Amino acid sequence: MKRILLCCGNGIATSTIMNLKLTKELSDRGREGDFEISQCLASEAAELSGNYDICVSSIPISAEFQCPFVDATGVVLGRGTKQIYDQIENVLWPK
């Protein structure tokens, strides 16, 4: 089971939108049941990152992460989403 940490400024609105979109996309790619998603504040993400396989953020964060970090601002904006989803999938399930 892969653990995904989603973060945004307040840990509620944007990360919830990203959660819905990422869950749908990964499920459509055949990964349903292979991952779990948690949400947090951007200010908490680096500290929590050691417990996750990847951190996906709706805002740029300059901090030291203990897991791979993906800036997924494009998911919320609807820009470059395929590349972002591909990047997330490749980190979690390398070929």
N, C-alpha and C positions, 0 to 999 in steps of 0.2 A: 504494500500500500504506500503510494507516494503522498507525501505531505506538502501542501502548497500553502504559503502564507501570502494573503492579499492585503495590501495596505493602501491607504489614502490619507488625506489630511486629517479627517476626523474619525476614520475607521468605520464609517457607516454607509453613507449614500453611494459614493463612487465605487467603493470596494464591493458593495452589494450588486451594483450593476455589472461590474467585472466578474463577480462570482457567477451570476446567471449566465453571462456570455461564455465564460471559460468552461463552465460545467457543460453547457450545450455543445460547444465546439469539441471538447475532449471526448464527450459521449458519442458525438457523431463520428469521431475518428476511431471508435471502437475501444475506448479506454474507460467506459462506464464501470464503476466499481473498483477501479484501480487507483483511485486518488481520493483524498479528502482535503477540503479547503477550510482554512480559518481566516478570519479578518482581524485587522488591528489598525491602530493609529500609525502613521508614518514614523512618528517619534519613538515608537516601541519596536519597530521592525528589526533593527540591527541587533538589539538585545535578545529578541525572541528567535532570531534566524538559526541558531544552533540546533533547534528542534525540528527544522524543516528541510526538505530537499531542494526547495526553490522559494525565493521571495519575488513576488510580482507586484509592481507598484504603479499607481496611476499618476504619480509625480516623481520627478527626479529626486534622488536622495544621495547625499554625499556622506557616506558612513562606511565602516568596515563590516561586511556581512560574513557570516560563517557558512553561508550556502550561496549558490549562484543567485544573482540578482538580475531581474529583467524589468526595464522601464517600459511599461505597457500603456503609456499615455494614448497611443494610437488606437487602442481597443475602444476607449471611451469616445474618442473623436471619430472613429470609423475610418482611420487611415492606416494603411500598412498592416491590417489585422492578420492576414495570412502569414506574413513573415514573423510577426510576433508569436502567433500560435505555433508555428513551426519551430521557432526558437525554444519556446517552453517545452514542447513535446520532445525535442532533441535533447534537452537537458535532462528531462525526467526519464526518457526511454531512448538512450542513444542507440543508433543503428550499428 
